[in-house]
Structure formats: C-alpha cells, structure tokens
Amino acid sequence: MSKRDAQKGIEQACRRLEQQDPAPSLAELARDAGFSPGHFQRLFVAALGVSPKSYGIAARRRRLDAALRQAGSVTQAIYEAG
C-alpha cells in the first residue's frame, strides 16, 4: 500500500474515533484501512504522535466538554458525549 493509502486510512480512523461510541477497536480500524493491527498502530502513532486509543479518549473528552457547555445538566452531557 502507498503512503497515500495509509494517510486515507488514518484520516478515516480519526473520523470514526471522533464519531462512534463505543470507539471501534484497533483491529477494526486496521482491517478497514487494509493493515495489520500492529502496523496500523505504528503508522497512526508516527502520523499523529498518539495511539488510536489515546486519540479516541481525547475525542470523547472533547465531546463531553462541548456537551457540558450546551447541556442543562452534567448527567445529560455525559449521555450526549457517550
């Protein structure tokens, strides 16, 4: 696979990690990108400086922060953030 294919796979994984709850597994992300889990992990970390799991946790925190600003209660914000 080319570097461009790897970039597309990483971008797709980022979108999925930002939008899906629960977050997809490393195996799912790697399979969809066309790489083994270990290789995909290395590519992801090389491109973004964090693991897919850390990226997913940070995305969930961003959703929670946004929901806390807009929600009427903490409980509602937690449900909205996933």
ABEGO torsion letter per residue (X at the ends): XBAAAAAAAAAAAAAAAAABOBBBBAAAAAAAAGBBAAAAAAAAAAAAGBBAAAAAAAAAAAAAAAAAAABABAAAAAAAAX
